[in-house]
Amino acid sequence: MIKVEFLGPIGKAPMEMEASTLAEVSAQLKTDSSLIQWLDKCAVALNDTMVNDLATELKDGDRISILPPVCGG
């Protein structure tokens, strides 16, 4: 079981799911219409390390953070 958390203005509660790769997480998240507008814009962190390869393997207890773009000055 892995945990997915959504940061910033996404406004979605964390969820747990079974997945063995980031590609599987992506496929599951794309079934949620409230997330569609965010997924292509967001960065992804696995256990606080930025990742971008959907083939990244996951293990039980991993934490995925979905990070929306931010602006700063």
MOPAC internal coordinates of N, CA, C and O (Angstrom, degrees):
PM7 1SCF
backbone

  N    0.0000 0     0.00 0     0.00 0    0    0    0
  C    1.4434 1     0.00 0     0.00 0    1    0    0
  C    1.5288 1   107.77 1     0.00 0    2    1    0
  O    1.2310 1   120.81 1   -46.52 1    3    2    1
  N    1.3302 1   116.06 1   133.48 1    3    2    1
  C    1.4548 1   121.10 1   175.79 1    5    3    2
  C    1.5233 1   108.92 1  -117.83 1    6    5    3
  O    1.2310 1   121.12 1   -21.36 1    7    6    5
  N    1.3219 1   115.46 1   158.64 1    7    6    5
  C    1.4639 1   120.73 1   179.22 1    9    7    6
  C    1.5281 1   108.26 1  -111.25 1   10    9    7
  O    1.2310 1   120.77 1   -44.73 1   11   10    9
  N    1.3333 1   116.13 1   135.27 1   11   10    9
  C    1.4584 1   122.20 1   175.89 1   13   11   10
  C    1.5162 1   107.54 1  -115.95 1   14   13   11
  O    1.2310 1   120.95 1   -55.32 1   15   14   13
  N    1.3444 1   115.79 1   124.68 1   15   14   13
  C    1.4562 1   120.07 1   177.33 1   17   15   14
  C    1.5239 1   109.54 1  -116.96 1   18   17   15
  O    1.2310 1   121.45 1   -33.23 1   19   18   17
  N    1.3167 1   114.83 1   146.77 1   19   18   17
  C    1.4615 1   122.50 1  -175.95 1   21   19   18
  C    1.5170 1   108.23 1  -116.06 1   22   21   19
  O    1.2310 1   120.44 1   -62.59 1   23   22   21
  N    1.3265 1   116.76 1   117.41 1   23   22   21
  C    1.4538 1   120.85 1  -173.78 1   25   23   22
  C    1.5250 1   112.08 1   -96.11 1   26   25   23
  O    1.2310 1   121.44 1   -14.71 1   27   26   25
  N    1.3203 1   114.85 1   165.29 1   27   26   25
  C    1.4546 1   121.69 1   174.71 1   29   27   26
  C    1.5131 1   114.05 1    61.66 1   30   29   27
  O    1.2310 1   120.86 1    38.69 1   31   30   29
  N    1.3319 1   115.97 1  -141.31 1   31   30   29
  C    1.4711 1   120.86 1  -171.37 1   33   31   30
  C    1.5323 1   115.20 1   -76.05 1   34   33   31
  O    1.2310 1   119.75 1  -177.97 1   35   34   33
  N    1.3100 1   118.08 1     2.03 1   35   34   33
  C    1.4674 1   118.68 1   179.99 1   37   35   34
  C    1.5243 1   109.65 1   -60.05 1   38   37   35
  O    1.2310 1   120.41 1   140.78 1   39   38   37
  N    1.3204 1   116.82 1   -39.22 1   39   38   37
  C    1.4561 1   121.04 1   172.73 1   41   39   38
  C    1.5153 1   115.48 1    68.43 1   42   41   39
  O    1.2310 1   120.24 1  -145.54 1   43   42   41
  N    1.3252 1   117.15 1    34.46 1   43   42   41
  C    1.4634 1   120.66 1   179.27 1   45   43   42
  C    1.5297 1   108.40 1  -118.31 1   46   45   43
  O    1.2310 1   120.90 1   -40.06 1   47   46   45
  N    1.3014 1   115.88 1   139.94 1   47   46   45
  C    1.4639 1   120.74 1   178.51 1   49   47   46
  C    1.5301 1   110.13 1   -67.58 1   50   49   47
  O    1.2310 1   120.09 1   -30.60 1   51   50   49
  N    1.3375 1   117.42 1   149.40 1   51   50   49
  C    1.4695 1   120.38 1   176.09 1   53   51   50
  C    1.5278 1   110.28 1   -57.65 1   54   53   51
  O    1.2310 1   121.31 1   -27.58 1   55   54   53
  N    1.3344 1   115.11 1   152.42 1   55   54   53
  C    1.4630 1   119.72 1   177.92 1   57   55   54
  C    1.5205 1   109.96 1  -136.29 1   58   57   55
  O    1.2310 1   121.39 1   -23.28 1   59   58   57
  N    1.3000 1   114.94 1   156.72 1   59   58   57
  C    1.4579 1   120.88 1   175.64 1   61   59   58
  C    1.5101 1   108.51 1  -113.67 1   62   61   59
  O    1.2310 1   120.99 1   -33.62 1   63   62   61
  N    1.3307 1   115.70 1   146.38 1   63   62   61
  C    1.4674 1   120.34 1  -179.91 1   65   63   62
  C    1.5171 1   110.02 1  -155.10 1   66   65   63
  O    1.2310 1   121.65 1   -17.20 1   67   66   65
  N    1.2997 1   114.45 1   162.80 1   67   66   65
  C    1.4625 1   122.06 1   172.35 1   69   67   66
  C    1.5187 1   107.12 1   -93.02 1   70   69   67
  O    1.2310 1   120.45 1   -53.43 1   71   70   69
  N    1.3272 1   116.74 1   126.57 1   71   70   69
  C    1.4604 1   121.77 1   176.68 1   73   71   70
  C    1.5213 1   108.11 1  -161.82 1   74   73   71
  O    1.2310 1   120.49 1   -35.83 1   75   74   73
  N    1.3409 1   116.68 1   144.17 1   75   74   73
  C    1.4633 1   119.58 1   179.19 1   77   75   74
  C    1.5267 1   112.46 1  -107.32 1   78   77   75
  O    1.2310 1   119.95 1   168.50 1   79   78   77
  N    1.3467 1   117.70 1   -11.50 1   79   78   77
  C    1.4630 1   121.69 1   176.43 1   81   79   78
  C    1.5298 1   109.53 1  -142.28 1   82   81   79
  O    1.2310 1   120.90 1   -16.39 1   83   82   81
  N    1.3258 1   115.89 1   163.61 1   83   82   81
  C    1.4578 1   119.76 1   175.09 1   85   83   82
  C    1.5262 1   111.15 1   -64.15 1   86   85   83
  O    1.2310 1   120.11 1   150.80 1   87   86   85
  N    1.3251 1   117.39 1   -29.20 1   87   86   85
  C    1.4662 1   120.27 1   177.47 1   89   87   86
  C    1.5260 1   110.57 1   -61.43 1   90   89   87
  O    1.2310 1   120.08 1   140.41 1   91   90   89
  N    1.3101 1   117.45 1   -39.59 1   91   90   89
  C    1.4642 1   121.14 1   178.07 1   93   91   90
  C    1.5295 1   110.87 1   -66.95 1   94   93   91
  O    1.2310 1   120.42 1   140.79 1   95   94   93
  N    1.3344 1   116.81 1   -39.21 1   95   94   93
  C    1.4644 1   120.33 1   176.82 1   97   95   94
  C    1.5259 1   109.03 1   -62.62 1   98   97   95
  O    1.2310 1   120.47 1   133.17 1   99   98   97
  N    1.3191 1   116.70 1   -46.83 1   99   98   97
  C    1.4615 1   121.41 1  -179.85 1  101   99   98
  C    1.5242 1   111.07 1   -57.66 1  102  101   99
  O    1.2310 1   120.46 1   134.48 1  103  102  101
  N    1.3122 1   116.73 1   -45.52 1  103  102  101
  C    1.4721 1   120.80 1  -179.65 1  105  103  102
  C    1.5256 1   111.05 1   -61.73 1  106  105  103
  O    1.2310 1   120.31 1   138.45 1  107  106  105
  N    1.3275 1   117.01 1   -41.55 1  107  106  105
  C    1.4662 1   120.00 1   179.44 1  109  107  106
  C    1.5211 1   111.59 1   -67.98 1  110  109  107
  O    1.2310 1   120.26 1   139.53 1  111  110  109
  N    1.3335 1   117.12 1   -40.47 1  111  110  109
  C    1.4583 1   120.14 1  -179.14 1  113  111  110
  C    1.5311 1   111.53 1   -67.76 1  114  113  111
  O    1.2310 1   120.26 1   147.63 1  115  114  113
  N    1.3171 1   117.11 1   -32.37 1  115  114  113
  C    1.4668 1   120.82 1  -179.70 1  117  115  114
  C    1.5213 1   112.58 1   -68.46 1  118  117  115
  O    1.2310 1   119.66 1   168.24 1  119  118  117
  N    1.3261 1   118.25 1   -11.76 1  119  118  117
  C    1.4632 1   120.23 1   176.71 1  121  119  118
  C    1.5268 1   111.58 1   -82.40 1  122  121  119
  O    1.2310 1   120.35 1   171.81 1  123  122  121
  N    1.3353 1   116.94 1    -8.19 1  123  122  121
  C    1.4652 1   122.21 1   179.89 1  125  123  122
  C    1.5305 1   108.83 1   -97.43 1  126  125  123
  O    1.2310 1   120.28 1   -72.00 1  127  126  125
  N    1.3146 1   117.08 1   108.00 1  127  126  125
  C    1.4657 1   120.97 1  -175.10 1  129  127  126
  C    1.5258 1   113.10 1   -60.93 1  130  129  127
  O    1.2310 1   119.87 1   154.88 1  131  130  129
  N    1.3357 1   117.86 1   -25.12 1  131  130  129
  C    1.4666 1   119.66 1   179.89 1  133  131  130
  C    1.5326 1   112.03 1   -73.19 1  134  133  131
  O    1.2310 1   119.87 1   165.97 1  135  134  133
  N    1.3275 1   117.86 1   -14.03 1  135  134  133
  C    1.4662 1   121.27 1  -178.81 1  137  135  134
  C    1.5226 1   113.45 1  -100.96 1  138  137  135
  O    1.2310 1   119.80 1   163.79 1  139  138  137
  N    1.3203 1   117.99 1   -16.21 1  139  138  137
  C    1.4620 1   121.72 1  -173.70 1  141  139  138
  C    1.5232 1   111.77 1   -51.49 1  142  141  139
  O    1.2310 1   119.68 1   134.85 1  143  142  141
  N    1.3199 1   118.21 1   -45.15 1  143  142  141
  C    1.4663 1   121.02 1  -177.00 1  145  143  142
  C    1.5260 1   113.01 1   -64.74 1  146  145  143
  O    1.2310 1   119.72 1   158.91 1  147  146  145
  N    1.3217 1   118.13 1   -21.09 1  147  146  145
  C    1.4590 1   121.98 1  -176.59 1  149  147  146
  C    1.5199 1   114.70 1   -95.08 1  150  149  147
  O    1.2310 1   119.71 1   145.65 1  151  150  149
  N    1.3078 1   118.15 1   -34.35 1  151  150  149
  C    1.4639 1   121.12 1  -165.17 1  153  151  150
  C    1.5220 1   114.07 1   -58.62 1  154  153  151
  O    1.2310 1   119.13 1   139.15 1  155  154  153
  N    1.3198 1   119.26 1   -40.85 1  155  154  153
  C    1.4657 1   120.73 1  -178.49 1  157  155  154
  C    1.5230 1   112.95 1   -73.77 1  158  157  155
  O    1.2310 1   119.95 1   163.73 1  159  158  157
  N    1.3221 1   117.69 1   -16.27 1  159  158  157
  C    1.4642 1   122.16 1  -176.50 1  161  159  158
  C    1.5245 1   112.91 1   -97.18 1  162  161  159
  O    1.2310 1   120.38 1   162.01 1  163  162  161
  N    1.3041 1   116.88 1   -17.99 1  163  162  161
  C    1.4631 1   120.73 1  -169.46 1  165  163  162
  C    1.5265 1   113.52 1   -90.19 1  166  165  163
  O    1.2310 1   121.60 1   -29.21 1  167  166  165
  N    1.3212 1   114.55 1   150.79 1  167  166  165
  C    1.4618 1   121.59 1   168.86 1  169  167  166
  C    1.5296 1   107.26 1   -88.98 1  170  169  167
  O    1.2310 1   121.11 1   -17.46 1  171  170  169
  N    1.3221 1   115.48 1   162.54 1  171  170  169
  C    1.4642 1   120.82 1  -178.09 1  173  171  170
  C    1.5271 1   108.90 1  -129.12 1  174  173  171
  O    1.2310 1   121.27 1   -44.95 1  175  174  173
  N    1.3138 1   115.18 1   135.05 1  175  174  173
  C    1.4642 1   121.04 1   174.70 1  177  175  174
  C    1.5238 1   108.88 1  -120.73 1  178  177  175
  O    1.2310 1   121.45 1   -40.59 1  179  178  177
  N    1.3167 1   114.83 1   139.41 1  179  178  177
  C    1.4626 1   122.23 1   175.86 1  181  179  178
  C    1.5203 1   106.43 1  -113.15 1  182  181  179
  O    1.2310 1   120.67 1   -66.60 1  183  182  181
  N    1.3255 1   116.32 1   113.40 1  183  182  181
  C    1.4711 1   121.29 1  -178.35 1  185  183  182
  C    1.5339 1   110.62 1    51.30 1  186  185  183
  O    1.2310 1   120.88 1  -133.96 1  187  186  185
  N    1.3321 1   115.93 1    46.04 1  187  186  185
  C    1.4696 1   124.44 1   176.56 1  189  187  186
  C    1.5290 1   114.76 1    71.58 1  190  189  187
  O    1.2310 1   119.58 1  -165.19 1  191  190  189
  N    1.3288 1   118.41 1    14.81 1  191  190  189
  C    1.4617 1   122.65 1   175.43 1  193  191  190
  C    1.5168 1   108.41 1  -118.32 1  194  193  191
  O    1.2310 1   120.55 1   -53.65 1  195  194  193
  N    1.3293 1   116.56 1   126.35 1  195  194  193
  C    1.4614 1   120.55 1  -179.11 1  197  195  194
  C    1.5320 1   110.23 1   -63.44 1  198  197  195
  O    1.2310 1   120.94 1   -43.23 1  199  198  197
  N    1.3346 1   115.80 1   136.77 1  199  198  197
  C    1.4655 1   122.23 1   178.34 1  201  199  198
  C    1.5196 1   108.64 1  -137.28 1  202  201  199
  O    1.2310 1   120.75 1   -25.41 1  203  202  201
  N    1.3447 1   116.17 1   154.59 1  203  202  201
  C    1.4560 1   119.50 1   175.85 1  205  203  202
  C    1.5201 1   113.04 1  -142.72 1  206  205  203
  O    1.2310 1   120.17 1  -172.61 1  207  206  205
  N    1.3131 1   117.29 1     7.39 1  207  206  205
  C    1.4632 1   121.79 1   179.84 1  209  207  206
  C    1.5299 1   109.08 1   -98.63 1  210  209  207
  O    1.2310 1   120.62 1   -66.68 1  211  210  209
  N    1.3325 1   116.42 1   113.32 1  211  210  209
  C    1.4694 1   119.99 1  -178.97 1  213  211  210
  C    1.5232 1   113.15 1   -64.26 1  214  213  211
  O    1.2310 1   120.23 1   164.20 1  215  214  213
  N    1.3209 1   117.16 1   -15.80 1  215  214  213
  C    1.4691 1   120.21 1   178.23 1  217  215  214
  C    1.5332 1   111.90 1   -82.12 1  218  217  215
  O    1.2310 1   120.12 1   177.67 1  219  218  217
  N    1.3338 1   117.38 1    -2.33 1  219  218  217
  C    1.4631 1   120.99 1   179.67 1  221  219  218
  C    1.5229 1   109.88 1   -56.13 1  222  221  219
  O    1.2310 1   121.42 1   -53.40 1  223  222  221
  N    1.3335 1   114.88 1   126.60 1  223  222  221
  C    1.4612 1   119.94 1  -178.89 1  225  223  222
  C    1.5281 1   110.21 1   -82.45 1  226  225  223
  O    1.2310 1   121.48 1   -33.38 1  227  226  225
  N    1.3174 1   114.77 1   146.62 1  227  226  225
  C    1.4625 1   122.43 1  -179.43 1  229  227  226
  C    1.5116 1   110.37 1  -115.61 1  230  229  227
  O    1.2310 1   121.50 1   -25.16 1  231  230  229
  N    1.3195 1   114.73 1   154.84 1  231  230  229
  C    1.4719 1   119.49 1   175.69 1  233  231  230
  C    1.5243 1   109.03 1  -129.58 1  234  233  231
  O    1.2310 1   121.21 1   -19.10 1  235  234  233
  N    1.2863 1   115.29 1   160.90 1  235  234  233
  C    1.4574 1   121.82 1  -179.42 1  237  235  234
  C    1.5202 1   110.10 1   -51.81 1  238  237  235
  O    1.2310 1   120.52 1   -48.53 1  239  238  237
  N    1.3327 1   116.62 1   131.47 1  239  238  237
  C    1.4527 1   121.67 1   178.24 1  241  239  238
  C    1.5219 1   114.64 1    93.89 1  242  241  239
  O    1.2310 1   119.81 1   173.48 1  243  242  241
  N    1.3460 1   117.96 1    -6.52 1  243  242  241
  C    1.4639 1   120.24 1   178.47 1  245  243  242
  C    1.5233 1   110.38 1   -64.40 1  246  245  243
  O    1.2310 1   121.29 1   -27.80 1  247  246  245
  N    1.3479 1   115.13 1   152.20 1  247  246  245
  C    1.4583 1   121.79 1   178.15 1  249  247  246
  C    1.5178 1   108.89 1  -121.64 1  250  249  247
  O    1.2310 1   120.91 1   -57.29 1  251  250  249
  N    1.3167 1   115.87 1   122.71 1  251  250  249
  C    1.4635 1   122.85 1   177.78 1  253  251  250
  C    1.5220 1   107.44 1  -103.71 1  254  253  251
  O    1.2310 1   120.64 1   -49.63 1  255  254  253
  N    1.3221 1   116.39 1   130.37 1  255  254  253
  C    1.4666 1   121.41 1   176.14 1  257  255  254
  C    1.5269 1   108.68 1  -112.94 1  258  257  255
  O    1.2310 1   120.64 1   -52.31 1  259  258  257
  N    1.3163 1   116.38 1   127.69 1  259  258  257
  C    1.4566 1   122.19 1   176.39 1  261  259  258
  C    1.5298 1   106.25 1   -98.25 1  262  261  259
  O    1.2310 1   120.91 1   -63.41 1  263  262  261
  N    1.3407 1   115.86 1   116.59 1  263  262  261
  C    1.4532 1   122.35 1  -170.79 1  265  263  262
  C    1.5318 1   110.69 1  -112.33 1  266  265  263
  O    1.2310 1   119.66 1   -70.65 1  267  266  265
  N    1.3219 1   118.25 1   109.35 1  267  266  265
  C    1.4598 1   120.30 1   179.07 1  269  267  266
  C    1.5237 1   110.90 1   -71.73 1  270  269  267
  O    1.2310 1   120.43 1   -21.87 1  271  270  269
  N    1.3450 1   116.79 1   158.13 1  271  270  269
  C    1.4678 1   118.47 1   177.52 1  273  271  270
  C    1.5283 1   110.08 1   -65.53 1  274  273  271
  O    1.2310 1   121.14 1   -30.49 1  275  274  273
  N    1.3049 1   115.42 1   149.51 1  275  274  273
  C    1.4629 1   120.49 1   178.96 1  277  275  274
  C    1.5238 1   108.94 1  -128.67 1  278  277  275
  O    1.2310 1   120.80 1   -21.88 1  279  278  277
  N    1.3128 1   116.07 1   158.12 1  279  278  277
  C    1.4606 1   119.57 1   173.38 1  281  279  278
  C    1.5171 1   108.50 1  -114.15 1  282  281  279
  O    1.2310 1   122.17 1   -26.87 1  283  282  281
  N    1.2690 1   113.45 1   153.13 1  283  282  281
  C    1.4488 1   118.12 1   179.15 1  285  283  282
  C    1.5132 1   109.88 1  -146.51 1  286  285  283
  O    1.2310 1   121.37 1    -7.00 1  287  286  285
  N    1.2787 1   114.99 1   173.00 1  287  286  285
  C    1.4437 1   118.11 1  -179.14 1  289  287  286
  C    1.4960 1   111.89 1  -130.87 1  290  289  287
  O    1.2310 1   120.10 1   180.00 1  291  290  289

